[in-house]
Amino acid sequence: MTHPDYRALAAQARNEAQVATLTNVRDRCLRSEATFLAMAERQDLADRNRARREAASAAALAESAAANA
């Protein structure tokens, strides 16, 4: 499953904040950056948990196959 590159989106929002001349636009861009970084962290956590579950499942399958052999 593919997901957006949240870190790239955060960098883009940061760049937009740096060139913004209006305070409300700059603030909005900085909020977007923070949100994208939080989403990237959550995606990293989900990826690590998925890898851990898949490894545990593969180990259980191998153990089951060895027990039945």
HUQUI-V562638 format. One line per field, one symbol per residue. psi: psi as a letter, one per 40 degrees, with the letter a starting at -180 (. if undefined). burial: + if it has 9 or more other ideal C-beta (glycine too) atoms within 8 Angstrom, else -. A space follows every 10 residues. Layout:
psi->???
burial->???
This chain:
psi->hiiigddddd ddddddddeh dhdddddddd dddddddddd dddddddddd dddddddddd ddddddde.
burial->-----++-++ +-++-++--+ ----++--++ -+++-++-++ --+------- ---------- ---------
